Amino acid sequence: MSTTPTSKEYRGSKHPRYALRKQEFHQLSDIQHKLDKLYKITEFDNDALEKISIVRGSSFNIDDDDPIDLDPRFFLPGPIENMEYGVDVLDKTEGLCRRRWPQLEPIKNHQIRKETQRLADPEVHPNQRYNYLRATYEANMREAALLAVFCQEAAKVESSWATHGYIHGRKAPCSERIWFSTDNDQPFRDFWTSGEYYRWKRGAGTFDCHNPNVPHAVATVYDSSRPLHQGMLRSELRVAVGLLREQIRRTRVYVDHYIYPVLVVSFHGRFSARITQAYFQNAKVVVRPSRLIDLHTPVMSTDVGLVIRWLNSRAVGETRLPIPEAEQFDDPVPTEVEVSDVKGMSNKTIDVR
């Protein structure tokens, strides 16, 4: 990966974008705080998003390799051949490391209905109902994780993404809340966990823990719920906002970029997945969710392969300062990222601004 160095270096805390970056961090922290308080809204419509400074953009086209976009795009799917090679490697690996598309047990609707009716009896202790629901939601989340792990492992075989060093352990958001309606005792939940977090591998010969020329990041999340009304799940929003915030927690990181986009791949139980692009601009988080991807299949389908390709996505788009602002900061030189020899990328030179 070859880069063109910027024309001027700033020392200490004199970089003109440091103050703005700190302001952006506080704005993202405020949005995250609002999301944390609204845990009882598991699916957000556009009006609810607007109230917490999140804007839903146009649908994110995930099916075309070279889509026509009216809104900004910062990710494209990884090469088909890398996906196929990754799946083949998993299939041919011997022993416990061998992985195939998970075969989940059939849903036993009759037993579920019978148990639900039994627990609705007023004589049943509330703890029994809570424990049953918790076990059910944990099982749904495990199923999401099983499908996700297969896709993640296949994507890692040929990838330019590395584990994100800023988010781990207690920093990774999750939720295991269950509550009941005061009107009709209907159960509700906010039950999900973070998956994995990635950022672009650092350039050859650099001692940085990140690649300063590629401010993109990717995350996965495993949710026991699915978006039944085409809204945004709180888990998807919380992971996106949290990752955007962590991208700029260290002020000097990616300071030459005014956009630091993230991609969230969410898995909804055994049923579906979704790809959501998010970035922060003008004090608002802009999200572009894709169509729902059907994962409820006994064999690896085209849609499963599509998820793997997006986990190994290509970083594209203009993320550096616009030319007039760059000239004002005396740093007008764009950085070309040479990707002809990089795994998981196309053979074109992408102008990352």
Secondary structure in CASP SS format (residue, H / E / C, confidence):
PFRMAT SS
TARGET T0000
AUTHOR 0000-0000-0000
METHOD secondary structure of the structure
MODEL  1
M C 1.00
S C 1.00
T C 1.00
T C 1.00
P C 1.00
T C 1.00
S C 1.00
K C 1.00
E C 1.00
Y C 1.00
R C 1.00
G C 1.00
S C 1.00
K C 1.00
H C 1.00
P C 1.00
R C 1.00
Y H 1.00
A H 1.00
L H 1.00
R H 1.00
K H 1.00
Q H 1.00
E H 1.00
F H 1.00
H H 1.00
Q H 1.00
L H 1.00
S H 1.00
D H 1.00
I H 1.00
Q H 1.00
H H 1.00
K H 1.00
L H 1.00
D H 1.00
K H 1.00
L C 1.00
Y C 1.00
K C 1.00
I C 1.00
T C 1.00
E E 1.00
F E 1.00
D C 1.00
N H 1.00
D H 1.00
A H 1.00
L H 1.00
E H 1.00
K C 1.00
I C 1.00
S C 1.00
I E 1.00
V E 1.00
R E 1.00
G C 1.00
S C 1.00
S C 1.00
F C 1.00
N C 1.00
I C 1.00
D C 1.00
D C 1.00
D C 1.00
D C 1.00
P C 1.00
I C 1.00
D C 1.00
L C 1.00
D C 1.00
P C 1.00
R C 1.00
F C 1.00
F E 1.00
L E 1.00
P C 1.00
G C 1.00
P C 1.00
I H 1.00
E H 1.00
N H 1.00
M H 1.00
E H 1.00
Y H 1.00
G H 1.00
V H 1.00
D H 1.00
V H 1.00
L H 1.00
D H 1.00
K H 1.00
T C 1.00
E C 1.00
G H 1.00
L H 1.00
C H 1.00
R C 1.00
R C 1.00
R C 1.00
W C 1.00
P C 1.00
Q C 1.00
L C 1.00
E C 1.00
P C 1.00
I C 1.00
K C 1.00
N H 1.00
H H 1.00
Q H 1.00
I H 1.00
R H 1.00
K H 1.00
E H 1.00
T H 1.00
Q H 1.00
R H 1.00
L H 1.00
A C 1.00
D C 1.00
P C 1.00
E C 1.00
V C 1.00
H C 1.00
P H 1.00
N H 1.00
Q H 1.00
R H 1.00
Y H 1.00
N H 1.00
Y H 1.00
L H 1.00
R H 1.00
A H 1.00
T H 1.00
Y H 1.00
E H 1.00
A H 1.00
N H 1.00
M H 1.00
R H 1.00
E H 1.00
A H 1.00
A H 1.00
L H 1.00
L H 1.00
A H 1.00
V H 1.00
F H 1.00
C H 1.00
Q H 1.00
E H 1.00
A H 1.00
A H 1.00
K H 1.00
V C 1.00
E C 1.00
S C 1.00
S C 1.00
W E 1.00
A E 1.00
T E 1.00
H C 1.00
G C 1.00
Y C 1.00
I C 1.00
H C 1.00
G H 1.00
R H 1.00
K H 1.00
A C 1.00
P C 1.00
C E 1.00
S E 1.00
E E 1.00
R E 1.00
I E 1.00
W E 1.00
F E 1.00
S C 1.00
T C 1.00
D C 1.00
N C 1.00
D C 1.00
Q C 1.00
P E 1.00
F E 1.00
R E 1.00
D E 1.00
F E 1.00
W E 1.00
T E 1.00
S E 1.00
G E 1.00
E E 1.00
Y E 1.00
Y E 1.00
R E 1.00
W E 1.00
K C 1.00
R C 1.00
G C 1.00
A C 1.00
G C 1.00
T C 1.00
F C 1.00
D C 1.00
C C 1.00
H C 1.00
N C 1.00
P C 1.00
N C 1.00
V C 1.00
P C 1.00
H C 1.00
A E 1.00
V E 1.00
A E 1.00
T E 1.00
V E 1.00
Y E 1.00
D E 1.00
S C 1.00
S C 1.00
R C 1.00
P C 1.00
L C 1.00
H C 1.00
Q C 1.00
G C 1.00
M E 1.00
L E 1.00
R H 1.00
S H 1.00
E H 1.00
L H 1.00
R H 1.00
V H 1.00
A H 1.00
V H 1.00
G H 1.00
L H 1.00
L H 1.00
R H 1.00
E H 1.00
Q H 1.00
I C 1.00
R C 1.00
R C 1.00
T C 1.00
R C 1.00
V C 1.00
Y C 1.00
V C 1.00
D C 1.00
H E 1.00
Y C 1.00
I C 1.00
Y C 1.00
P C 1.00
V E 1.00
L E 1.00
V E 1.00
V E 1.00
S E 1.00
F E 1.00
H E 1.00
G C 1.00
R C 1.00
F C 1.00
S E 1.00
A E 1.00
R E 1.00
I E 1.00
T E 1.00
Q E 1.00
A E 1.00
Y E 1.00
F E 1.00
Q E 1.00
N C 1.00
A C 1.00
K E 1.00
V E 1.00
V E 1.00
V E 1.00
R E 1.00
P E 1.00
S C 1.00
R C 1.00
L C 1.00
I E 1.00
D E 1.00
L C 1.00
H C 1.00
T C 1.00
P C 1.00
V C 1.00
M C 1.00
S C 1.00
T H 1.00
D H 1.00
V H 1.00
G H 1.00
L H 1.00
V H 1.00
I H 1.00
R H 1.00
W H 1.00
L H 1.00
N C 1.00
S C 1.00
R E 1.00
A E 1.00
V C 1.00
G C 1.00
E C 1.00
T C 1.00
R E 1.00
L C 1.00
P C 1.00
I H 1.00
P H 1.00
E H 1.00
A H 1.00
E H 1.00
Q H 1.00
F C 1.00
D C 1.00
D C 1.00
P C 1.00
V C 1.00
P C 1.00
T E 1.00
E E 1.00
V E 1.00
E C 1.00
V C 1.00
S C 1.00
D C 1.00
V C 1.00
K C 1.00
G C 1.00
M C 1.00
S C 1.00
N C 1.00
K C 1.00
T C 1.00
I E 1.00
D E 1.00
V E 1.00
R C 1.00
END
